Amino acid sequence: MFQKRDGDVADAVADAHRREWAYVLAATARVACDIDLAEECVQDAYVSALEAWTRVGVPDNPAAWLTTTARRKAIDALRRDKTLRAKLPLLVEPVEADGNEPADEDAIPDDRLRLVFTCCHPALAREAQVALTLRLVCGLTTTEIASAFLVTEPTMAARVTRAKKKISGARIAYRVPEIHELPDRLDAVLTVVHLLYTTGHTAPSGDALVRRDLVDRAIALARMLQGLMPDEGEVRGLLALLLLTNARASTRTAPDGRLLLLDEQDRTMWDRDAIAEGGQLVVDALHAGRPGRFTLQAAIAAIHAEAPSYGETDWQQLLGLYDALMNRWPSPVVALNRAVPVAMVYGPAAALEVVDELASDGRLDGYRYLAATRADLLRRLGRLPEATTAYRQALALADNEAERAFLSGRIAECAGPPV
């Protein structure tokens, strides 16, 4: 151990919360056998860390210290109150609970992935499964989850609360799913991992464009899934999507932190090994059967990654893939992203019609990329006063400082040099 100042200890605890929450909660849940108790004990462990680390120093392995502390708190709580299991919903059923054989926990080799599958319980609505898992297992804030779902923070907080109440009120028995149950939960698990990645890929707020801890955690979970279910096409598709998207991570910002768009990025610096691996996974996923939404998104990412330059991108093929994705997953966000190849194939005026139609139906109200996309199309059409207004709308919705700086720059460009 080593000594640190109070402020440094607070930073160390905050860093451990970002990096280790999922590990600590998953390990504690196996001892507590209860989702609420596990969460409470983990929170208490982080509070204890502030006092203990200030007094004796930050441990060499903060995750191990936090896990040991949280598990001890869970064991103490269970000893103090033997009726706790009757009062709170079970996370993992005792093997004698229903007379069935215990689940094969070794089938899911990682505690974090095991808890993701466990929380994606089919008795909950899909959005509740995903939101609850992102909150409890992945450690995302309610604000970050709300941003991923395109809803307000109070709306998302209510969803998470309702999900917890349903678990408690209906006494839903949570247990590690057996291997034959995994496919029924797979789509929700894939959605969790994808949303975890996208939240890290472009952080909803803060100074940095990327949250590497979330990106790395999502890719690690995707690789575990690939090892667990190697024959599932959508698992391959998800891993391919993350690898292909992450391959250009080092070129998304300039050395001064300025946001760089796809046409500005130095493709010679892209991770060619990741692109090769992702491309092969796309081919394998496409051969596995009818492609799902993650495989189609990965195919789109592969075209971008393999194009020699922005201008040489196969926009017509991209448009076809977006059409297929819209048929498979008719999401307004997909429709908005489809406007990019529409603009390249048919021109910005045609794309603007698509974006204005999306704006009129209200599903993307408050979504900063709707306003930003509309602003870019108006700029390309030379309608600079309207573009400025749209950029200002996007700026008002953006909390990430890199994005705010980019939008402010666009506003200045549209305004032109001072007279």
ZAVO-360862 format. One line per 8 residues: number of its first residue (from 1); their letters; for each residue x, y, z of C-alpha. Coordinates in pm, 1 decimal. Layout:
NUM> a> X Y Z | ...
***
This chain:
1> mfqkrdgd> 0.0 0.0 0.0 | 97.6 364.5 -30.2 | -21.4 687.3 126.0 | -227.5 940.7 -65.3 | -377.9 1279.7 7.0 | -751.9 1295.9 73.2 | -825.2 1433.2 -272.5 | -618.3 1159.1 -433.8
9> vadavada> -800.4 893.7 -234.2 | -1135.3 1031.7 -351.7 | -1006.3 1013.5 -709.7 | -889.8 654.8 -654.9 | -1231.4 553.3 -519.0 | -1405.4 725.2 -811.5 | -1173.8 549.8 -1057.6 | -1237.7 215.0 -887.3
17> hrrewayv> -1611.8 278.4 -913.9 | -1585.0 338.8 -1287.9 | -1358.4 42.5 -1353.9 | -1448.0 -219.2 -1095.2 | -1818.1 -181.5 -1011.0 | -1926.5 -468.3 -1234.7 | -1659.4 -704.5 -1096.9 | -1734.9 -621.5 -733.5
25> laatarva> -2114.8 -642.3 -767.3 | -2103.6 -969.4 -958.6 | -1874.1 -1133.4 -704.2 | -2080.2 -1004.2 -411.8 | -2407.4 -1118.8 -566.6 | -2287.7 -1479.1 -561.2 | -2247.4 -1453.9 -181.9 | -2547.9 -1232.8 -102.5
33> cdidlaee> -2791.9 -1430.8 -318.9 | -2994.6 -1110.2 -340.7 | -2971.0 -820.8 -581.9 | -3067.7 -542.5 -339.7 | -2842.0 -671.6 -62.5 | -2548.3 -708.7 -302.1 | -2590.0 -353.5 -432.1 | -2617.8 -215.0 -77.7
41> cvqdayvs> -2305.9 -398.4 40.3 | -2103.5 -284.6 -261.1 | -2208.2 76.3 -203.2 | -2108.0 42.8 162.2 | -1771.2 -100.2 54.8 | -1697.0 207.8 -154.7 | -1790.8 431.4 138.1 | -1560.8 227.5 364.6
49> aleawtrv> -1281.0 264.7 110.4 | -1282.3 641.4 149.1 | -1208.7 612.9 520.5 | -976.6 311.9 511.4 | -766.3 421.0 213.2 | -721.1 768.1 361.0 | -593.1 609.0 681.0 | -372.1 327.3 548.9
57> gvpdnpaa> -328.1 400.6 179.8 | -478.3 279.3 -147.4 | -430.5 -97.1 -192.2 | -233.0 -234.0 -484.0 | -546.8 -415.3 -599.8 | -850.0 -193.1 -527.6 | -1092.9 -440.7 -688.2 | -984.6 -722.2 -458.1
65> wltttarr> -1009.4 -497.3 -151.3 | -1357.3 -378.1 -248.1 | -1475.9 -729.0 -331.1 | -1351.8 -873.9 -3.8 | -1509.7 -588.9 193.5 | -1843.8 -610.4 13.4 | -1863.8 -988.6 45.7 | -1787.0 -970.7 419.1
73> kaidalrr> -2061.4 -712.9 462.1 | -2304.0 -941.6 277.8 | -2211.6 -1240.5 493.1 | -2248.6 -1033.2 810.7 | -2589.9 -906.8 697.4 | -2711.1 -1258.9 623.2 | -2594.2 -1377.5 961.9 | -2765.7 -1088.7 1140.2
81> dktlrakl> -3097.3 -1143.7 975.2 | -3185.1 -1498.3 885.6 | -3522.1 -1390.1 746.6 | -3366.9 -1161.3 484.3 | -3411.4 -1412.9 205.1 | -3786.4 -1423.9 274.7 | -3819.0 -1044.9 268.7 | -3619.4 -961.1 -42.7
89> pllvepve> -3619.0 -1114.5 -393.8 | -3367.0 -1390.9 -446.6 | -3095.2 -1334.6 -699.2 | -2978.6 -1694.2 -699.2 | -3209.1 -1971.0 -583.8 | -3066.3 -2226.7 -341.5 | -3030.1 -2554.4 -527.1 | -3290.9 -2714.5 -299.4
97> adgnepad> -3550.1 -2442.2 -366.3 | -3748.1 -2624.9 -633.3 | -3598.5 -2970.3 -632.6 | -3437.2 -2913.0 -973.2 | -3075.1 -2966.3 -1056.9 | -2861.3 -2657.3 -992.5 | -2772.6 -2440.0 -1286.2 | -2436.9 -2510.7 -1442.8
105> edaipddr> -2263.2 -2190.8 -1332.5 | -1941.1 -2301.1 -1500.7 | -2124.3 -2267.7 -1833.0 | -2083.7 -1889.6 -1792.8 | -1719.5 -1844.9 -1697.5 | -1719.3 -1480.8 -1588.1 | -1908.3 -1333.6 -1292.6 | -1994.6 -1015.1 -1483.3
113> lrlvftcc> -2136.2 -1199.3 -1782.5 | -2318.9 -1440.3 -1551.7 | -2488.7 -1148.5 -1377.6 | -2582.0 -985.5 -1711.0 | -2760.9 -1304.4 -1817.7 | -2920.2 -1333.7 -1474.5 | -3058.9 -978.9 -1477.0 | -3203.4 -1018.3 -1827.9
121> hpalarea> -3492.0 -1213.3 -1677.2 | -3774.6 -1293.9 -1922.3 | -4039.5 -1200.7 -1663.5 | -3940.0 -835.0 -1707.0 | -4015.5 -624.8 -2011.7 | -3722.4 -601.1 -2253.6 | -3649.5 -235.2 -2185.8 | -3665.7 -301.2 -1811.8
129> qvaltlrl> -3419.9 -591.2 -1845.5 | -3171.5 -379.7 -2036.3 | -3208.2 -67.1 -1822.2 | -3179.2 -258.8 -1494.4 | -2871.6 -446.5 -1615.2 | -2700.2 -130.5 -1736.3 | -2770.1 33.6 -1399.9 | -2679.7 -250.2 -1164.9
137> vcglttte> -2421.9 -454.7 -1351.4 | -2254.6 -199.4 -1577.2 | -2267.9 88.0 -1330.7 | -2410.2 342.9 -1574.1 | -2589.4 639.3 -1425.4 | -2959.6 691.6 -1481.8 | -2870.1 992.8 -1698.0 | -2645.5 782.4 -1922.2
145> iasaflvt> -2908.9 510.6 -1960.5 | -3177.0 767.7 -2037.9 | -2954.0 910.0 -2310.8 | -2905.9 563.9 -2462.8 | -3283.8 506.0 -2467.3 | -3367.5 859.9 -2589.3 | -3592.5 929.0 -2289.1 | -3578.8 1175.0 -2001.2
153> eptmaarv> -3394.6 1096.7 -1680.3 | -3715.1 1088.4 -1466.9 | -3872.9 846.8 -1715.8 | -3574.4 612.5 -1697.3 | -3555.5 637.8 -1316.7 | -3920.7 534.9 -1300.5 | -3856.1 235.0 -1528.3 | -3571.2 109.0 -1313.3
161> trakkkis> -3777.5 157.5 -997.4 | -4073.7 -29.4 -1147.8 | -3847.6 -315.0 -1252.3 | -3710.4 -349.6 -899.5 | -4060.5 -334.2 -752.6 | -4179.0 -606.2 -989.4 | -3894.2 -828.5 -880.8 | -3981.2 -768.7 -517.0
169> gariayrv> -4360.4 -769.0 -543.6 | -4389.6 -1071.2 -769.7 | -4108.4 -1248.9 -583.8 | -3938.1 -1326.8 -912.7 | -3674.5 -1586.0 -836.0 | -3345.7 -1480.1 -988.4 | -3096.6 -1753.1 -1057.5 | -2812.3 -1817.5 -1293.2
177> peihelpd> -2980.6 -1939.9 -1613.2 | -2898.5 -2288.5 -1731.0 | -2718.6 -2328.2 -2060.2 | -3035.5 -2415.8 -2254.8 | -3199.4 -2094.6 -2131.0 | -2929.8 -1863.1 -2262.5 | -3059.4 -1822.5 -2621.2 | -3392.3 -1680.8 -2495.3
185> rldavltv> -3201.6 -1407.8 -2310.3 | -2939.1 -1347.9 -2576.4 | -3094.5 -1052.9 -2757.3 | -3132.0 -857.8 -2434.0 | -2772.6 -939.6 -2337.5 | -2643.8 -829.6 -2678.2 | -2841.2 -505.7 -2642.2 | -2684.7 -441.6 -2301.1
193> vhllyttg> -2332.4 -490.7 -2434.3 | -2400.5 -273.6 -2740.1 | -2546.2 11.7 -2535.4 | -2255.7 -14.1 -2292.9 | -2017.5 25.9 -2586.4 | -2204.0 316.4 -2747.1 | -2215.9 500.6 -2414.1 | -1837.0 470.3 -2393.9
201> htapsgda> -1776.2 535.9 -2764.6 | -1923.8 885.5 -2735.9 | -1970.2 978.5 -2372.5 | -2300.3 1161.2 -2313.1 | -2119.4 1425.1 -2104.1 | -1778.7 1527.7 -1979.0 | -1456.3 1660.5 -2128.9 | -1345.0 1341.5 -2305.9
209> lvrrdlvd> -1511.5 1213.6 -2620.9 | -1455.6 849.4 -2520.5 | -1486.4 655.6 -2194.5 | -1226.2 384.9 -2246.0 | -1335.4 189.8 -1937.2 | -1682.1 130.4 -2083.9 | -1548.2 58.3 -2433.2 | -1297.9 -197.1 -2303.0
217> raialarm> -1557.2 -358.9 -2076.7 | -1804.6 -395.8 -2362.8 | -1546.8 -550.4 -2595.7 | -1435.5 -789.5 -2320.5 | -1796.2 -899.4 -2262.5 | -1849.6 -943.5 -2636.3 | -1542.4 -1164.9 -2657.7 | -1666.3 -1371.9 -2362.8
225> lqglmpde> -2000.5 -1413.6 -2538.0 | -1821.2 -1527.3 -2851.5 | -1637.8 -1789.2 -2649.5 | -1957.4 -1897.0 -2474.1 | -2180.1 -1913.1 -2783.5 | -1945.3 -1942.4 -3083.9 | -2213.7 -2062.6 -3324.6 | -2452.5 -1770.0 -3270.2
233> gevrglla> -2439.9 -1540.7 -3572.6 | -2553.7 -1232.0 -3384.8 | -2282.5 -1279.9 -3123.7 | -2026.3 -1272.8 -3403.8 | -2205.1 -973.1 -3551.5 | -2189.8 -777.2 -3226.4 | -1820.7 -848.9 -3169.0 | -1748.1 -753.3 -3530.7
241> lllltnar> -1940.6 -427.7 -3492.6 | -1746.8 -328.5 -3181.2 | -1407.9 -420.5 -3327.8 | -1469.1 -242.7 -3658.4 | -1600.4 69.2 -3489.0 | -1321.8 75.0 -3232.7 | -1056.3 26.4 -3501.3 | -1057.5 399.8 -3574.2
249> astrtapd> -1061.5 511.0 -3210.5 | -719.3 680.3 -3225.9 | -822.7 904.0 -3517.6 | -1154.7 1037.7 -3390.9 | -993.0 1342.0 -3234.6 | -699.0 1560.6 -3331.1 | -400.8 1599.6 -3095.1 | -563.6 1915.6 -2959.3
257> grllllde> -883.5 1722.3 -2878.0 | -1078.6 1855.7 -3177.1 | -1346.0 1616.5 -3305.5 | -1263.2 1471.2 -3648.4 | -1539.2 1345.5 -3876.7 | -1501.3 1027.8 -4079.6 | -1386.0 1211.4 -4393.1 | -1112.0 1389.5 -4193.5
265> qdrtmwdr> -960.6 1084.3 -4024.5 | -621.0 939.2 -4118.2 | -708.9 588.8 -4233.8 | -346.1 477.8 -4225.9 | -370.8 492.7 -3845.4 | -672.8 264.2 -3821.6 | -619.6 -71.8 -3649.2 | -589.3 -306.2 -3947.6
273> daiaeggq> -573.8 -619.9 -3731.6 | -907.2 -531.0 -3571.4 | -1053.9 -454.2 -3915.3 | -936.7 -790.2 -4049.4 | -1076.6 -977.7 -3749.2 | -1403.8 -786.0 -3762.9 | -1437.1 -836.9 -4137.1 | -1395.3 -1212.7 -4104.2
281> lvvdalha> -1651.7 -1221.5 -3823.6 | -1897.2 -1036.7 -4050.0 | -1847.8 -1295.4 -4324.2 | -1897.5 -1578.8 -4074.7 | -2208.4 -1413.6 -3929.3 | -2361.5 -1360.2 -4272.7 | -2303.8 -1727.1 -4352.2 | -2469.9 -1831.9 -4025.6
289> grpgrftl> -2820.2 -1755.2 -4155.5 | -3054.9 -1462.6 -4188.5 | -2857.1 -1162.6 -4056.7 | -2990.8 -979.0 -3755.8 | -2953.8 -615.7 -3658.3 | -2604.5 -645.0 -3512.3 | -2468.8 -835.2 -3812.1 | -2615.2 -579.7 -4052.5
297> qaaiaaih> -2466.4 -293.4 -3851.7 | -2133.2 -474.7 -3856.0 | -2154.2 -510.7 -4234.6 | -2210.9 -134.6 -4257.8 | -1910.6 -71.5 -4033.2 | -1699.6 -307.3 -4246.9 | -1771.5 -110.2 -4564.3 | -1660.1 210.4 -4394.3
305> aeapsyge> -1351.3 41.8 -4246.4 | -1239.7 -120.6 -4570.8 | -1295.7 178.3 -4802.1 | -963.3 329.4 -4922.2 | -1101.2 679.7 -4867.1 | -1422.8 852.9 -4773.0 | -1493.8 940.1 -5134.4 | -1436.6 579.9 -5246.7
313> tdwqqllg> -1688.0 437.0 -4999.7 | -1951.1 216.7 -5166.2 | -2244.6 439.0 -5073.1 | -2491.1 247.7 -5287.9 | -2413.5 -76.1 -5106.0 | -2435.3 106.2 -4774.3 | -2779.5 233.6 -4865.2 | -2889.7 -120.9 -4946.7
321> lydalmnr> -2763.8 -244.3 -4611.4 | -2946.1 35.7 -4431.2 | -3264.7 -58.4 -4614.5 | -3219.4 -418.1 -4497.7 | -3150.7 -295.8 -4143.7 | -3465.0 -81.9 -4149.8 | -3668.4 -389.1 -4246.9 | -3508.2 -590.2 -3968.2
329> wpspvval> -3506.0 -313.4 -3705.4 | -3728.1 -13.6 -3792.3 | -3565.6 229.8 -3551.3 | -3579.8 609.1 -3596.3 | -3206.9 624.8 -3517.2 | -3136.9 381.2 -3800.1 | -3353.7 594.9 -4027.8 | -3150.6 900.3 -3929.7
337> nravpvam> -2819.0 724.8 -3993.5 | -2954.5 608.6 -4330.1 | -2976.5 976.0 -4431.4 | -2595.4 981.9 -4468.1 | -2578.2 739.1 -4765.0 | -2899.2 892.4 -4903.6 | -2717.8 1226.9 -4918.8 | -2415.2 1069.6 -5088.7
345> vygpaaal> -2622.8 878.3 -5345.3 | -2910.6 1117.6 -5412.7 | -2783.4 1446.2 -5272.8 | -2834.6 1645.9 -4951.6 | -3178.3 1773.9 -5055.1 | -3315.1 1417.4 -5068.7 | -3158.5 1340.3 -4731.4 | -3305.2 1656.5 -4582.3
353> evvdelas> -3653.2 1537.3 -4675.7 | -3586.7 1216.0 -4482.2 | -3457.9 1407.3 -4178.6 | -3746.1 1656.1 -4180.2 | -3994.2 1368.3 -4190.2 | -3821.5 1214.6 -3888.2 | -3832.9 1548.2 -3708.9 | -4205.0 1580.1 -3770.6
361> dgrldgyr> -4299.9 1245.3 -3611.8 | -4153.2 1340.9 -3273.2 | -3976.6 1015.6 -3187.8 | -3636.0 1184.7 -3191.1 | -3735.1 1498.0 -3001.8 | -3439.8 1605.7 -2789.5 | -3192.1 1387.8 -2981.2 | -2887.8 1602.0 -3052.2
369> ylaatrad> -2783.8 1410.4 -3362.3 | -3114.0 1484.5 -3535.4 | -3050.1 1858.5 -3512.6 | -2681.2 1813.7 -3600.0 | -2757.5 1602.9 -3908.3 | -3017.9 1850.2 -4026.7 | -2772.1 2136.6 -3972.7 | -2503.3 1963.4 -4179.2
377> llrrlgrl> -2741.3 1902.5 -4469.2 | -2858.5 2264.6 -4463.3 | -2495.2 2379.8 -4460.1 | -2414.6 2164.9 -4761.8 | -2715.2 2312.8 -4940.3 | -2588.9 2664.3 -4869.3 | -2880.8 2752.4 -4641.7 | -2650.5 2895.4 -4378.6
385> peattayr> -2895.6 3092.3 -4157.6 | -3113.9 2780.7 -4118.6 | -2802.5 2568.6 -4062.3 | -2687.6 2804.5 -3787.3 | -3022.1 2771.9 -3611.3 | -3007.6 2392.4 -3631.0 | -2648.5 2383.8 -3505.8 | -2753.2 2598.9 -3210.6
393> qalaladn> -3032.5 2351.3 -3134.7 | -2782.0 2066.8 -3138.6 | -2542.6 2263.3 -2918.6 | -2816.2 2320.5 -2660.7 | -2870.0 1943.1 -2639.9 | -2501.8 1841.5 -2623.1 | -2319.1 1791.3 -2293.0 | -1997.8 1635.6 -2424.7
401> eaerafls> -1732.9 1907.7 -2448.6 | -1569.0 1769.6 -2764.2 | -1903.9 1771.6 -2942.5 | -1987.7 2117.3 -2809.4 | -1657.8 2253.8 -2941.3 | -1723.8 2100.3 -3282.6 | -2075.9 2244.9 -3301.8 | -1955.4 2586.8 -3189.9
409> griaecag> -1697.9 2576.6 -3468.5 | -1965.4 2494.9 -3723.4 | -2176.0 2787.1 -3600.4 | -1878.2 3018.3 -3646.6 | -1817.4 2883.5 -3998.8 | -2181.1 2939.2 -4099.1 | -2172.4 3292.8 -3963.2 | -1869.0 3371.7 -4180.0
417> ppv> -1588.7 3616.4 -4108.1 | -1681.4 3929.7 -3915.1 | -1767.2 4229.5 -4130.2
***
